[in-house]
Amino acid sequence: MTKAGKVLLARQFVEMSRMRIENHLATFPKLIGTEKQHNTVETADVRYVYRPIEGLLLVMITNKCAREDEEGRDTRTASRASNAPVQLLLEEKLTLSVQRDGGLQSMEVSGGLQLLITDPSCDKVYVQLGLGSNPGYQFKTRPDTESRKEAVLGLRDASRAFPANSALGVLKWRFLTTEDSHAPLLLTCWPTATGDTFEVTLEYELQGERELRDVRIAIPLGCPPTSQQTELGDVSYDARAKALVWHIPIVDASNASANMEFVAPAADAFFPIDVAFSSPKTLCELEVTGVHLADGSGAAPYSTAGGMVVDSYTVV
């Protein structure tokens, strides 16, 4: 991140909600001094280990139980990764609305590719991409960049350089659909009246060969259910949010469908259901396959990060 607190590139190695990560990152700039070159700072929950690198800050957030030797090893590893002269970040957000019987109401995918040059000697480059068919996707490049040939991005003026130490968006994409087949995960909910209670079955179905991480399905519920069971993951009642939360760490081809059942006293509070998850791969079939110096002298070392996150997913 910059010293002003702007995040340029982030990687997540443990399960944690997006909101918690953003809160930790927003807190960090307020804790550090201006004189120390390498140090740690703490809050009641976490420890920040940070190191200045060419005008930027490399920050590792860890729990306070981590040993110092582990922190040192991890920051050295992260430092080596951050030393790639060219870093690319693929960010994609998913907005989805599903009917309670499983039909898709609307779906929007919006994404972007950001380029960060950390070594000025590699500031004149072009990026090679691997693209799938992506029917229905709309792509847009920056006004000062162009696709020189199929799936290759570079500056229109080859003598110009990309700015160093400043993340720059070079590509955007967008996709809109109402077709069920495009949704990565579909949910179906069946409430059944049984006297003065309702038996509810909730089922998910993974579509396509994907890996979804930290899947959380929150069902509004005014009070804890009288019973609950699931064949996969774990279910718990969040009293503060007044919701029953079904959590599955990873959904992939090995557990492409599963259901959860519970018994509750009322049906009108079961919707809207909120769903959250992330994926290391974007829904848009796109990957960085190489970065080359614009003068044709060879390839430039690079690293990639990012993926897809749910911005909003509701079952209504």
C-alpha positions in Angstrom: 0.0 0.0 0.0 1.0 3.6 -0.3 2.0 5.5 2.9 -1.3 7.4 2.6 -3.1 4.1 3.1 -4.2 3.3 -0.5 -4.1 -0.4 -1.1 -2.4 -1.3 -4.4 -2.2 -5.1 -4.1 -3.6 -7.5 -1.5 -3.4 -11.2 -1.0 -5.4 -13.3 1.5 -4.0 -16.6 2.9 -6.6 -17.4 5.5 -10.4 -17.3 5.6 -11.7 -13.8 6.6 -14.6 -11.7 5.5 -13.9 -8.8 3.1 -15.3 -6.3 5.6 -12.8 -7.4 8.3 -9.9 -7.2 6.0 -10.9 -3.7 4.8 -11.3 -2.6 8.5 -7.8 -3.9 9.4 -6.3 -2.2 6.4 -8.0 1.1 7.1 -6.8 1.0 10.7 -3.1 0.4 9.9 -2.1 3.9 8.6 -3.4 5.4 11.8 -1.1 3.3 14.0 2.3 3.7 12.3 4.8 6.5 13.0 6.8 8.3 10.4 10.4 7.6 11.6 10.6 3.8 12.0 11.8 1.9 9.0 10.7 -1.6 10.0 8.5 -2.4 13.0 5.3 -4.0 14.3 2.2 -2.4 15.6 -0.8 -4.0 17.3 -4.4 -3.6 18.0 -6.5 -5.7 20.5 -7.0 -8.3 17.7 -4.1 -8.4 15.3 -0.4 -7.6 14.8 0.8 -5.6 11.7 4.4 -6.4 10.5 5.5 -3.8 7.9 8.4 -2.8 5.9 9.0 0.2 3.5 9.8 -0.8 -0.1 10.7 2.0 -2.6 8.2 4.5 -1.3 5.5 1.9 -0.6 4.7 -0.2 2.5 4.7 -4.0 2.6 2.2 -5.0 5.3 1.5 -8.4 6.8 -1.5 -8.8 9.1 -1.3 -11.7 11.5 -2.8 -12.9 14.7 -1.1 -11.9 18.0 -0.2 -15.6 18.8 2.2 -15.9 15.8 5.9 -16.4 16.8 8.4 -13.7 15.8 10.4 -16.2 13.7 7.3 -17.1 11.8 6.6 -13.5 11.1 10.1 -12.8 10.0 10.0 -15.8 7.6 6.6 -14.7 6.2 7.6 -11.1 5.6 10.8 -12.2 3.8 8.7 -14.5 1.6 6.2 -11.7 0.9 9.0 -9.3 0.3 10.5 -11.6 -2.4 7.1 -11.9 -4.0 6.6 -8.1 -4.0 10.0 -7.6 -5.7 8.5 -8.8 -9.1 9.1 -5.6 -11.2 5.6 -6.0 -12.7 2.5 -6.9 -10.7 -1.0 -7.5 -12.1 -4.2 -7.6 -10.2 -7.4 -9.1 -11.5 -10.4 -7.8 -9.6 -14.0 -8.9 -10.4 -17.3 -8.3 -8.6 -20.5 -10.3 -8.9 -24.0 -8.9 -8.3 -26.8 -11.5 -8.4 -30.5 -11.8 -7.6 -32.2 -15.2 -7.5 -35.8 -16.1 -7.0 -36.5 -18.4 -4.1 -37.5 -21.3 -6.4 -34.1 -21.2 -8.0 -34.6 -19.0 -11.1 -32.1 -16.2 -11.9 -33.6 -12.7 -11.9 -30.5 -10.7 -12.8 -26.7 -11.1 -12.8 -23.9 -8.6 -13.4 -20.2 -9.2 -13.6 -17.8 -6.2 -13.5 -14.1 -6.6 -13.5 -10.8 -4.9 -14.2 -7.1 -5.5 -14.7 -4.6 -3.2 -12.8 -0.9 -2.9 -13.6 1.7 -1.9 -11.0 5.2 -1.2 -12.1 7.6 -1.4 -9.1 10.9 -1.2 -11.1 11.3 1.8 -13.4 13.6 -0.2 -15.6 10.6 -2.3 -16.6 8.2 0.6 -17.2 7.9 0.0 -21.0 6.1 -3.3 -21.3 3.1 -5.0 -22.9 0.9 -7.6 -21.3 -0.1 -10.8 -23.0 -3.5 -12.3 -22.1 -5.1 -15.6 -22.5 -8.8 -15.2 -23.3 -11.7 -17.7 -23.5 -14.7 -17.2 -25.7 -16.5 -15.0 -23.1 -19.8 -14.6 -25.1 -21.7 -11.5 -24.0 -18.8 -9.9 -22.2 -17.9 -6.3 -23.1 -14.3 -5.2 -22.9 -12.8 -1.7 -22.7 -9.2 -0.6 -22.6 -7.7 2.7 -21.4 -7.7 5.5 -24.0 -3.9 5.5 -24.1 -3.6 1.7 -24.5 -4.4 -0.6 -27.3 -4.6 -4.2 -28.3 -1.7 -4.4 -30.7 -2.8 -7.9 -31.7 -5.1 -10.4 -30.3 -5.0 -10.3 -26.4 -2.0 -8.1 -26.1 -2.2 -4.8 -24.2 0.4 -2.0 -24.4 0.7 1.8 -24.7 -0.3 3.3 -28.1 3.0 5.2 -28.0 5.6 2.6 -27.5 8.2 5.2 -26.5 6.1 6.1 -23.4 6.4 4.4 -20.1 3.8 3.3 -17.6 4.0 5.3 -14.3 6.1 3.5 -11.6 4.7 2.7 -8.1 1.1 3.7 -9.1 -1.5 1.0 -9.9 -3.1 1.7 -13.3 -6.3 0.2 -14.7 -5.6 -1.1 -18.2 -8.7 -3.2 -18.9 -12.3 -3.4 -17.8 -15.0 -5.9 -18.6 -18.8 -6.2 -17.9 -21.4 -8.9 -18.4 -25.2 -8.8 -17.9 -27.5 -11.8 -18.1 -30.7 -13.4 -16.8 -29.8 -16.9 -17.9 -29.5 -19.5 -15.0 -26.6 -21.3 -16.7 -24.2 -18.4 -16.1 -24.6 -18.2 -12.3 -21.7 -19.9 -10.5 -23.9 -21.0 -7.6 -27.7 -21.4 -7.5 -29.8 -21.7 -4.3 -33.3 -23.2 -3.9 -35.4 -22.9 -0.7 -38.4 -25.0 0.2 -40.4 -24.0 3.3 -43.1 -26.6 4.2 -45.8 -25.8 6.8 -46.1 -28.5 9.5 -48.7 -27.3 12.1 -47.3 -24.2 13.8 -43.8 -24.6 12.5 -42.0 -24.7 9.1 -39.6 -27.3 7.9 -37.1 -25.6 5.6 -34.8 -27.2 3.1 -32.1 -25.1 1.5 -30.0 -26.5 -1.4 -27.1 -25.1 -3.3 -25.8 -26.2 -6.7 -22.4 -25.3 -8.2 -22.4 -24.6 -11.9 -19.3 -25.1 -14.0 -15.9 -26.3 -13.0 -15.2 -23.7 -10.3 -13.8 -23.4 -6.8 -15.7 -21.1 -4.5 -14.2 -20.2 -1.1 -15.7 -19.1 2.2 -19.3 -19.7 1.1 -21.6 -18.1 3.6 -25.4 -18.3 3.3 -27.4 -16.2 5.8 -31.1 -16.8 6.3 -33.1 -14.2 8.3 -34.5 -15.7 11.4 -36.0 -13.9 14.4 -35.0 -16.6 16.8 -32.8 -19.7 16.8 -34.3 -22.7 15.0 -35.7 -25.6 17.0 -33.5 -28.0 15.1 -31.0 -27.8 12.3 -28.8 -30.2 10.3 -26.5 -30.2 7.3 -24.6 -32.8 5.3 -21.7 -30.4 4.7 -20.1 -27.4 6.4 -21.5 -26.0 9.7 -24.6 -24.1 10.7 -24.8 -21.6 13.5 -27.3 -18.9 14.7 -26.0 -15.3 14.7 -28.0 -13.7 17.5 -26.7 -10.2 16.6 -27.6 -10.4 12.9 -30.7 -12.5 13.7 -29.7 -15.0 11.0 -29.0 -18.7 10.6 -25.6 -18.9 8.8 -24.6 -21.9 6.8 -20.8 -21.9 6.2 -18.9 -24.1 3.7 -15.2 -23.4 3.5 -14.8 -24.6 -0.1 -17.3 -25.6 -2.8 -15.9 -27.4 -5.8 -16.5 -30.5 -8.0 -16.2 -32.7 -4.9 -19.2 -31.2 -3.2 -21.0 -29.6 -6.1 -24.4 -29.8 -4.3 -25.6 -30.1 -0.8 -28.5 -29.2 1.4 -29.3 -27.9 4.9 -32.5 -28.4 6.9 -33.9 -26.5 9.8 -37.2 -26.1 11.7 -38.5 -22.6 12.6 -41.8 -21.1 13.8 -42.4 -18.6 10.9 -42.0 -18.4 7.2 -42.2 -14.7 6.4 -38.7 -14.0 7.8 -36.8 -16.5 5.6 -36.1 -13.9 2.9 -34.1 -12.2 1.5 -31.3 -14.7 1.9 -27.8 -13.2 1.6 -24.9 -15.2 0.0 -21.2 -14.4 0.0 -18.2 -16.2 -1.4 -15.0 -15.6 -3.4 -13.0 -17.4 -6.0 -9.3 -17.4 -7.0 -10.4 -17.3 -10.6 -12.6 -14.7 -12.4 -15.8 -15.6 -14.1 -14.5 -13.9 -17.2 -12.2 -16.4 -18.9 -9.0 -14.3 -18.7 -5.5 -14.8 -17.4 -2.2 -13.1 -17.8 0.2 -15.4 -19.8 3.2 -13.1 -20.0 4.7 -9.6 -19.7 7.3 -8.5 -22.3 9.6 -5.5 -22.7 8.3 -3.2 -25.4 11.7 -3.0 -27.1 11.6 -6.7 -27.8 14.6 -7.6 -25.6 12.8 -10.2 -23.6 10.3 -11.1 -20.9 9.8 -9.1 -17.7 9.3 -11.0 -14.3 5.8 -10.5 -13.1 3.3 -11.7 -10.4 -0.5 -11.9 -10.5 -3.1 -11.8 -7.8 -6.8 -11.3 -7.4 -10.0 -13.1 -8.3 -13.8 -12.8 -8.0 -15.8 -11.7 -4.9 -19.5 -11.3 -4.4 -20.6 -7.7 -4.1 -24.2 -8.6 -3.6 -26.1 -11.9 -3.9 -29.7 -12.2 -2.6 -32.4 -14.8 -2.8 -35.7 -12.9 -2.8 
